[in-house]
Amino acid sequence: MNGRTKWGIIAAGEGANRISFQYYSQFRNPAIEDRVLLLNTTTADVKLDKTFEYIISKDAGLQQVYEEVKRSRICIFGKSPSGAGNNWKLGENEAREDFDSIVKYITGLKLAERDVILGIATLGGGTGNGSLPYIIHRLKRGEDLAYRREISYLALGIVPYDFEAPQRYFNTICGLTRLLKYGEDGRQNADMLLLVDNSQVERMLKVGISAREERYYQINQEIIKAVNMLIAPSSLGAKSTIDVADYYQLPSNIGVYHFTPCMSLGNDPEIFEIETALEMAASNPMAPLDLKTATMAYIVAVVPQKYVDSGKFSQEDLEAKAHEWAVKNIAGEWGGILRYASLVSSKEQETLDVMILLGGFSFDKILAKSLQKYYDFIDILRVDKGEVELKDESDPRIRVRISMKDIETIETRLKEYIALTQEKIGKVQEVKTDLLEKLEEWGFGKRRK
């Protein structure tokens, strides 16, 4: 890697396992190499014939890749006889009680200071949604990894399909909040949270009429392409590097650090200009949002090397076009408060690919469906002595108790984060500074009458 940042992927739960295996089998990215770890609470969810069969049916040669992953990159943790059973609290408890097993595998990824862990979880489930927030918190705050504070911890949370049941959305609210804030003090957890909504991507790709397995496969394809674009600016072909710290340090200082990718891929560089690709990407956000509420944008364009050599595409032109696009489309007269652009040239690539990573946008469209189902589920819970028992009706061994105080804390923290987000959006959208007054304040003469 010649001193370049190394990335490792920790995928917790069946859905994330599938995404990560699909990524690893298709993109042998030198930034990641073999640093992919699949975590689960049950062996059934990482079996070839259950979770990965459809992916391997696309390419029979991938069975050997699965065997490679199985030998050293699958960690089964916890003591539950049947896994977490879509119960996020059980998934969290299993990770807490068996963390030593998990950290041994994470240590095997051989990451060091200034490297990156990208955690992936489906927010509607139990294993990943329960364990990943705890794992990130423990790695950042504990003594388990050398250079733990110098490693960056990014998280990718997958929002359930619209048709999924209220209990999945109870999980979603709890998982989303705990990836944002965790622990007794409610401090920031993941350094950066990327959100992808399954139904939003399904509508974007128009794959709703496909068979279920093919639909999942296509949606996961889009997710892994976004991961590849996220990593691209740290490659050797980047004309202007977006370091991992650029992605999250300033958003963290602002207190708002959630994002979603918008992509336009496979464009013919003989026909498409950057402006057109930017407009197309903006029309394909991977989570529902109002563009005018986005306060941050990272723009990545990957282009064939020959078009950079010929002068058709340049870093300077990308920055100019990114500025024009942002002023026109996102919050504030300056096109947001934070904007980076990176042109990446590739000798292997023949297409023009663009990703806009939008951040700081209002959660209203994401939570519109989540909150209704969340409260539908909360309202039917039976409270006994300030606690509720969550159990799997199909397997009575899967049960755990959650205090209502913990649920109230989760709600409060998410409300506080939303309030801060809305406050920042409002400040960016409103132009309050009287420049003449400020110039006078700085000693540049009296205001003319």
C-alpha positions in Angstrom: 0.0 0.0 0.0 3.1 2.3 0.1 2.0 4.0 3.2 -1.6 4.5 2.0 -4.5 4.1 4.4 -5.7 0.5 4.9 -9.4 -0.3 5.2 -11.0 -3.2 7.0 -14.7 -4.2 6.7 -16.5 -5.6 9.7 -19.9 -7.0 8.6 -22.3 -7.9 11.5 -25.4 -10.0 10.8 -26.7 -12.0 7.8 -27.6 -9.0 5.5 -24.2 -7.3 6.1 -22.4 -10.6 5.6 -24.0 -11.0 2.2 -23.0 -7.4 1.2 -19.4 -7.8 2.3 -18.9 -11.2 0.7 -20.4 -9.8 -2.5 -17.9 -6.9 -2.3 -14.9 -9.0 -1.5 -15.6 -11.5 -4.3 -15.9 -8.7 -6.9 -13.5 -5.9 -5.9 -10.1 -7.0 -4.9 -9.5 -3.5 -3.8 -5.8 -2.9 -2.8 -7.0 -0.6 0.0 -8.9 -3.6 1.6 -7.0 -6.7 0.3 -8.4 -9.6 2.4 -9.4 -7.5 5.5 -13.0 -8.5 5.6 -14.6 -10.0 8.7 -18.0 -11.6 8.9 -19.6 -11.6 12.3 -22.7 -13.6 13.3 -24.4 -15.2 16.2 -25.3 -18.4 14.4 -23.5 -20.6 11.9 -26.8 -21.1 10.0 -26.6 -17.5 8.7 -23.1 -17.9 7.2 -23.7 -21.2 5.4 -22.9 -21.4 1.7 -26.3 -22.9 0.8 -28.3 -20.3 2.9 -26.7 -16.9 2.7 -24.2 -17.0 -0.2 -25.7 -19.5 -2.7 -27.3 -16.9 -5.0 -24.1 -14.8 -5.2 -22.0 -17.9 -6.0 -24.6 -19.0 -8.6 -23.6 -15.8 -10.6 -20.0 -17.2 -10.7 -19.2 -20.7 -9.7 -15.5 -19.7 -9.2 -16.7 -17.8 -6.1 -17.1 -21.0 -4.1 -13.3 -21.0 -3.7 -13.5 -17.4 -2.5 -16.0 -18.5 0.1 -13.7 -21.3 1.3 -10.9 -18.7 1.8 -13.2 -16.4 3.8 -14.6 -19.3 5.9 -11.1 -20.4 7.0 -10.2 -17.2 8.8 -12.7 -14.4 8.2 -15.9 -15.7 9.9 -16.5 -15.2 13.6 -19.4 -16.8 15.4 -19.9 -15.2 18.7 -22.3 -15.5 21.7 -24.0 -18.3 23.5 -27.6 -18.0 22.2 -28.7 -21.4 20.8 -30.4 -19.8 17.8 -28.7 -16.5 17.3 -30.2 -13.1 18.1 -33.6 -13.8 16.4 -34.1 -10.1 15.2 -33.7 -9.0 18.8 -31.2 -6.2 18.9 -30.8 -6.2 22.7 -29.8 -9.9 22.5 -27.3 -9.1 19.8 -25.8 -6.4 21.9 -25.6 -8.7 25.0 -24.0 -11.5 23.0 -21.3 -9.1 21.7 -20.6 -7.8 25.2 -20.3 -11.2 26.7 -18.2 -12.7 24.0 -16.2 -9.6 23.0 -12.8 -11.4 23.5 -13.6 -13.7 20.6 -14.6 -10.8 18.4 -11.5 -8.7 19.1 -9.2 -11.7 18.3 -10.6 -11.7 14.8 -10.5 -7.9 14.5 -6.8 -8.0 15.6 -6.2 -10.5 12.8 -7.1 -7.7 10.3 -3.7 -6.2 11.2 -4.9 -2.6 11.1 -2.7 0.1 12.7 -2.9 3.8 13.4 -4.7 6.0 10.8 -6.3 3.0 9.2 -10.1 2.6 8.9 -12.7 0.2 10.0 -16.0 0.3 8.1 -18.7 -1.4 10.0 -21.8 -2.6 8.1 -25.2 -3.6 9.6 -28.8 -3.9 8.5 -30.7 -1.7 10.9 -33.8 -3.9 11.0 -32.1 -7.0 12.3 -30.8 -8.3 15.6 -27.2 -9.5 15.3 -25.6 -6.6 13.4 -27.9 -3.9 14.6 -27.4 -5.0 18.2 -23.6 -5.8 18.1 -22.1 -3.2 15.8 -22.8 0.0 17.9 -21.4 -1.8 21.0 -18.3 -3.1 19.1 -17.5 0.4 17.7 -17.9 1.9 21.2 -15.8 -0.7 22.8 -13.0 -0.4 20.3 -12.9 3.4 20.6 -13.1 3.6 24.3 -11.4 0.4 25.5 -7.9 -1.0 25.7 -8.5 -3.9 23.3 -6.6 -2.6 20.2 -3.3 -0.8 19.8 -3.8 2.6 18.2 -7.5 2.3 18.9 -7.9 6.1 19.0 -6.0 6.6 15.8 -8.2 4.2 13.8 -11.2 5.8 12.1 -14.6 4.0 12.7 -17.1 4.5 9.9 -20.5 2.8 9.9 -22.9 1.9 7.1 -26.5 1.3 8.3 -29.1 -0.2 5.9 -32.7 0.9 6.5 -35.4 -1.8 6.0 -37.7 -2.1 3.1 -41.0 -0.2 3.3 -43.0 -3.4 3.6 -41.2 -4.7 6.7 -43.0 -5.1 10.0 -43.0 -2.5 12.9 -40.6 -4.6 15.0 -38.0 -4.0 12.3 -38.5 -0.3 12.6 -38.2 -0.4 16.4 -34.8 -2.1 15.8 -34.0 0.7 13.2 -34.6 3.6 15.6 -32.6 1.9 18.3 -29.7 1.0 16.0 -29.6 4.3 14.2 -29.4 6.2 17.5 -26.8 3.9 19.0 -24.5 4.2 16.0 -24.8 8.0 16.4 -24.5 8.1 20.2 -23.6 5.4 22.7 -22.6 4.9 26.3 -23.7 6.4 29.6 -22.5 9.8 28.5 -24.2 9.6 25.1 -21.0 10.7 23.2 -20.6 10.4 19.5 -20.1 6.7 18.5 -19.3 6.1 14.8 -17.0 8.8 13.4 -19.3 8.9 10.4 -22.6 7.3 9.7 -23.7 6.4 6.1 -27.3 5.6 5.6 -28.8 3.5 2.7 -32.5 2.8 2.4 -33.3 -0.5 0.7 -36.6 0.6 -0.8 -35.1 3.9 -2.0 -32.4 2.0 -3.9 -35.0 -0.5 -5.2 -37.1 2.3 -6.7 -34.0 3.9 -8.1 -32.9 0.7 -9.8 -36.5 -0.3 -10.8 -35.9 -3.9 -9.7 -39.1 -4.3 -7.7 -40.5 -6.8 -10.2 -37.5 -9.1 -10.0 -37.3 -12.3 -8.0 -36.4 -11.7 -4.4 -32.9 -13.0 -4.5 -32.1 -11.1 -7.7 -33.6 -7.9 -6.2 -31.4 -8.2 -3.1 -28.4 -8.9 -5.3 -28.9 -5.8 -7.4 -29.4 -3.6 -4.4 -26.3 -4.9 -2.7 -24.4 -4.3 -5.9 -25.3 -0.6 -5.7 -24.2 -0.5 -2.0 -20.8 -2.1 -2.7 -20.2 0.3 -5.6 -20.8 3.1 -3.1 -18.2 1.6 -0.8 -15.7 1.4 -3.7 -16.3 5.1 -4.5 -16.0 6.1 -0.9 -12.5 4.5 -0.8 -11.4 5.8 -4.3 -10.1 9.3 -3.2 -7.3 7.6 -1.1 -6.0 5.7 -4.2 -2.8 6.5 -6.1 -4.9 7.9 -9.0 -6.5 10.7 -7.0 -5.6 14.2 -8.2 -6.8 15.6 -4.9 -6.9 13.3 -2.0 -9.9 13.2 0.4 -8.4 11.7 3.5 -10.6 9.7 5.8 -10.2 12.5 8.4 -11.6 14.9 5.8 -14.8 12.8 5.7 -15.6 13.1 9.4 -13.5 15.5 11.5 -15.3 18.8 10.6 -18.7 17.2 10.6 -17.9 15.8 14.1 -16.9 19.3 15.2 -20.2 20.6 14.0 -22.0 17.7 15.7 -23.8 16.4 12.6 -22.1 13.5 10.9 -24.7 11.4 8.9 -24.4 11.0 5.1 -25.9 9.2 2.1 -24.3 8.4 -1.3 -25.8 9.6 -4.6 -24.3 8.0 -7.7 -24.3 8.1 -11.4 -22.1 5.2 -12.8 -21.2 3.8 -16.2 -21.4 7.1 -18.2 -19.7 7.3 -21.6 -17.0 10.0 -21.2 -17.2 10.8 -24.9 -20.8 12.0 -24.4 -21.2 13.0 -20.7 -19.8 16.1 -19.0 -19.2 16.4 -15.3 -22.2 18.7 -15.0 -24.6 16.1 -16.4 -23.2 13.3 -14.3 -23.6 15.5 -11.2 -27.2 16.2 -11.9 -27.9 12.5 -12.6 -26.1 11.5 -9.3 -28.1 14.0 -7.3 -31.4 12.5 -8.7 -30.3 9.1 -7.2 -29.8 9.5 -3.5 -29.6 6.1 -1.6 -31.8 7.5 1.2 -34.8 9.8 0.9 -34.0 13.4 1.4 -34.6 17.0 0.4 -31.5 18.2 -1.4 -32.0 21.7 -0.1 -31.5 20.5 3.5 -28.0 19.0 2.8 -25.3 21.1 4.3 -22.2 19.1 3.2 -21.1 17.4 0.0 -18.1 15.3 -0.9 -17.9 14.8 -4.7 -15.8 11.9 -6.2 -15.3 11.4 -10.0 -13.5 8.4 -11.3 -12.5 8.7 -15.0 -10.3 6.9 -17.5 -6.7 8.0 -17.4 -6.6 8.9 -21.1 -9.2 11.6 -20.6 -7.2 13.2 -17.9 -4.1 13.0 -20.1 -6.0 14.7 -22.9 -7.3 17.4 -20.7 -11.0 16.6 -21.0 -11.3 16.1 -17.2 -9.2 17.9 -14.6 -9.3 18.5 -10.8 -9.7 22.2 -11.3 -12.7 21.8 -13.6 -14.3 19.3 -11.2 -14.0 21.7 -8.3 -15.5 24.5 -10.4 -18.4 22.3 -11.6 -18.9 21.0 -8.0 -19.2 24.5 -6.7 -21.7 25.5 -9.4 -23.8 22.4 -8.7 -23.7 22.9 -4.9 -24.8 26.5 -5.1 -27.7 25.6 -7.3 -28.8 22.5 -5.4 -28.0 22.3 -1.7 -28.4 24.5 1.4 -27.2 28.0 1.6 -26.0 30.6 -0.9 -22.5 29.1 -0.8 -23.5 25.6 -1.6 -23.3 24.2 1.9 -20.8 24.8 4.7 -18.4 21.9 3.7 -17.5 20.7 0.3 -14.6 18.6 -1.1 -14.1 17.3 -4.6 -11.6 14.6 -5.8 -10.9 13.5 -9.4 -9.5 10.0 -9.6 -7.9 8.6 -12.8 -8.0 4.9 -13.6 -6.1 3.0 -16.2 -8.5 0.1 -15.9 -11.7 2.1 -16.2 -13.6 3.1 -19.4 -16.5 5.0 -17.9 -17.2 8.2 -16.0 -18.4 7.5 -12.5 -19.6 10.1 -10.1 -20.6 9.9 -6.4 -21.9 12.8 -4.3 -21.8 12.0 -0.6 -24.4 14.3 0.9 -24.4 15.1 4.6 -26.2 16.9 7.4 -29.6 16.7 5.6 -32.9 16.6 7.5 -34.0 13.2 8.8 -37.7 13.9 8.2 -38.0 11.8 5.0 -36.1 8.8 6.5 -38.0 8.9 9.8 -41.5 9.5 8.2 -42.1 5.8 7.8 -39.8 4.6 10.7 -41.5 6.6 13.5 -45.0 5.4 12.7 -44.0 1.8 12.8 -41.8 2.4 15.8 -44.7 3.7 17.8 -47.0 1.0 16.5 -44.6 -1.5 18.0 -43.9 0.4 21.2 -47.7 0.8 21.9 -48.2 -3.0 22.0 -45.3 -3.8 24.3 -46.3 -5.0 27.8 -44.4 -3.1 30.5 -43.7 -4.9 33.7 -41.9 -3.1 36.5 -40.4 -0.6 34.1 -39.2 -3.3 31.7 -40.4 -5.1 28.6 -39.5 -8.6 27.5 -38.7 -9.1 23.8 -38.9 -12.7 22.7 -39.1 -14.8 19.5 -42.4 -16.6 19.4 -40.9 -19.2 17.1 -38.1 -20.0 19.6 -38.9 -19.3 23.3 -35.2 -19.6 24.1 -34.6 -16.2 22.4 -35.7 -13.6 24.9 -34.3 -10.5 26.7 -35.5 -7.7 28.9 -35.1 -4.0 28.0 -35.8 -1.2 30.5 -38.2 1.5 29.4 -35.6 4.0 30.7 -33.2 2.7 28.1 -35.8 3.1 25.4 -36.5 6.7 26.6 -32.8 7.5 26.6 -32.6 6.3 23.0 -35.5 8.5 22.0 -34.1 11.5 23.8 -30.7 11.2 22.1 -32.1 10.8 18.6 -34.4 13.9 19.2 -31.4 15.9 20.4 -29.4 14.9 17.3 -32.4 15.8 15.0 -32.8 19.1 16.8 -29.1 20.0 16.3 -29.3 18.9 12.6 -32.4 21.1 12.0 -30.7 24.0 13.8 -27.6 23.8 11.6 -29.7 23.5 8.4 -31.6 26.6 9.5 -28.5 28.6 10.0 -27.0 27.6 6.7 -30.2 28.4 4.8 -30.6 31.8 6.5 -28.2 34.6 5.5 -28.0 36.7 8.6 -24.6 38.4 8.4 -24.6 42.1 7.6 -21.3 42.4 5.8 -21.2 46.2 5.9 -21.7 46.1 9.6 -19.0 43.5 10.0 -16.5 45.4 7.9 -17.1 48.5 10.0 -16.7 46.4 13.1 -13.3 45.2 11.8 -12.2 48.8 11.2 -12.7 49.2 7.5 -14.4 52.6 7.7 -17.9 54.0 8.5 -20.9 52.8 6.6 -22.0 55.3 4.0 -25.3 57.0 4.6 
